[in-house]
Amino acid sequence: MSVMDRRTALRSVRRVVVKVGSSVLASHARGINTRRIGLLARECAALASEGYEIVLVSSGAIASGLAPLGLRERPRSLPLKQAAAAVGQSHLMWAYHRAFEAKGRRVAQVLLTGDDLSRRTRFLNARHTMMTLLELGVVPIINENDTVAVDEIKFGDNDTLASLVVGLIDARLLVILSDVDGLYSADPRRDSSAVRLADVERITREVERVAGGSSRREGTGGMVTKVRAAERAAACGAGTLIIDGRRTGALSRALRGEDVGTMFFATPQGLNSRQQWIAHAVRVSGQLWLDAGAVRAVVEGRKSLLPSGVIKVSGEFAAGDAVACLDSVGRVVARGLVNYAAPEVAKICGLKTSEIAKQLGYKYYDEVIHRDNLVVVDEAGRT
């Protein structure tokens, strides 16, 4: 796609999620670079005055806690990371508060864990809070709640978190501020012949292969996590820009459609908010194996999953929980919210809808998963 196509895609964008990487905020003094935060605040304030709604997903809490705790390097143990985050979060937010206040803008701190977005009620509560902040003209600054997050409820990296926030607030663009100016044909730090890919219309296996070869110096993510984040955002109907956040004015230039960084274009027909939640945010509690006919009905026909198409059940789940739907060889083909608990599905699998009541003594629904609660995905969560 051309730069003109990029400008066309960005013309209607108003709500933007900006992920600020650790490599952008890193300071040689084992802390955060407050000058960069000041420049970012100035740029975001100017964009807000033009009508943009900006949401920041910021790394840097742990890094901000190193110097106050007298630590010489990033901790490796979870308790020490959580302690550094607890100390550093206030330092990080204070830096953002001062920088935005100087430009006449208010900020709000929002801490999230994976559990907050995987549970529907908490997801909606977070969504309502975020929408209200935007209506009030406040800039939300989001980070993972490292102080309480454990492996089971962690997002893993802020690229993933930012892509989920896109779906949470119906943003139309994700901007990832990194220490590289986009995706290259090879690792530019190792291959001098590598060229920047200006526009990516669709994320293919080849794009993923190229991203997997990119290195990183700071933070927990890499180029491959950024590309996966772009893929999630695309499924939500949002584009993604990966740009060098260390360059002053790069964000504004990118939003104007200039040839900056790499632009990943949105899927033409994105998922709605509920589908996004099912596909990317909710945690899977079990698995259903489907026969070939059911796979075709779900994947190609976009139909409901009936008990007759289920051949095996695994995991412990209740009615309303999310499950993965697998084909006969174990490949994930869909995710959905079940109408029956695991023991009930085990009893009715392979049966016709008319036989549910006879087998269980009751019947709540004709379907194991209704099509409105079913999203076609693959093993990597791609829609």
Salt bridges, closest charged atoms under 4 A:
GLU53 OE1 - ARG15 NE 2.72
GLU101 OE1 - HIS97 NE2 3.62
ASP115 OD1 - ARG119 NE 3.04
ASP115 OD2 - ARG122 NH1 3.02
ASP116 OD1 - ARG122 NH2 2.55
GLU144 OE2 - LYS154 NZ 3.89
ASP146 OD1 - LYS154 NZ 3.46
ASP159 OD1 - LYS19 NZ 3.11
ASP159 OD2 - LYS226 NZ 3.36
ASP170 OD2 - ARG127 NH2 2.74
ASP179 OD2 - ARG189 NH2 3.16
ASP179 OD2 - ARG217 NH2 3.57
ASP181 OD2 - ARG247 NH1 3.97
ASP187 OD2 - ARG190 NE 3.74
ASP199 OD1 - ARG6 NE 3.17
GLU206 OE2 - ARG209 NH2 2.69
GLU208 OE1 - ARG205 NH1 3.57
GLU208 OE2 - ARG382 NH2 2.43
GLU231 OE1 - ARG382 NE 3.09
ASP244 OD1 - ARG246 NE 3.01
ASP244 OD2 - ARG247 NE 3.53
GLU258 OE1 - ARG253 NE 2.88
GLU258 OE2 - ARG256 NH2 3.11
ASP259 OD1 - ARG196 NH1 3.21
ASP327 OD2 - ARG331 NE 2.88
ASP366 OD1 - LYS363 NZ 2.81
ASP372 OD2 - HIS370 ND1 3.61
ASP378 OD2 - ARG382 NH1 3.14
